[in-house]
Amino acid sequence: MEEKKIVDFLTELGAENITPTSELRDDLGLDSLQMVILLIALEDIFEIELEEADIDPALLVTVEDVISLTKKYTQPSEENTNE
């Protein structure tokens, strides 16, 4: 579900032929502003609040990186499942 929402948003930004291994800058052509817009959109779309350490666009290289970041905030952690 996360992947489809992310791909849909990247398509809105003008990206085409999106795969999990697509590089955001080199393959999809996202510039610095679009990377920031992507991070803001993740918070809005998934109703999450990214920690400051995760807001660095340089940490996101591929679509899979974006998916992993989103899952970090949307899937229950092991700590919460053991309670």
TAURTA-V614794 format. One record per residue. N is the residue number from 1. RES is the residue in three letters. OMEGA is omega in whole degrees, 0 to 359 (* if undefined). Layout:
N;RES;OMEGA
N;RES;OMEGA
This chain:
1;MET;179
2;GLU;184
3;GLU;181
4;LYS;179
5;LYS;180
6;ILE;179
7;VAL;178
8;ASP;180
9;PHE;179
10;LEU;177
11;THR;177
12;GLU;178
13;LEU;177
14;GLY;180
15;ALA;178
16;GLU;177
17;ASN;186
18;ILE;174
19;THR;178
20;PRO;182
21;THR;178
22;SER;176
23;GLU;186
24;LEU;182
25;ARG;187
26;ASP;184
27;ASP;185
28;LEU;175
29;GLY;179
30;LEU;176
31;ASP;184
32;SER;181
33;LEU;180
34;GLN;177
35;MET;178
36;VAL;178
37;ILE;178
38;LEU;180
39;LEU;178
40;ILE;181
41;ALA;178
42;LEU;179
43;GLU;181
44;ASP;184
45;ILE;185
46;PHE;179
47;GLU;180
48;ILE;174
49;GLU;182
50;LEU;176
51;GLU;183
52;GLU;181
53;ALA;182
54;ASP;185
55;ILE;180
56;ASP;181
57;PRO;180
58;ALA;180
59;LEU;181
60;LEU;181
61;VAL;183
62;THR;175
63;VAL;178
64;GLU;176
65;ASP;179
66;VAL;179
67;ILE;180
68;SER;178
69;LEU;180
70;THR;179
71;LYS;178
72;LYS;183
73;TYR;185
74;THR;180
75;GLN;180
76;PRO;178
77;SER;179
78;GLU;179
79;GLU;183
80;ASN;181
81;THR;180
82;ASN;183
83;GLU;*
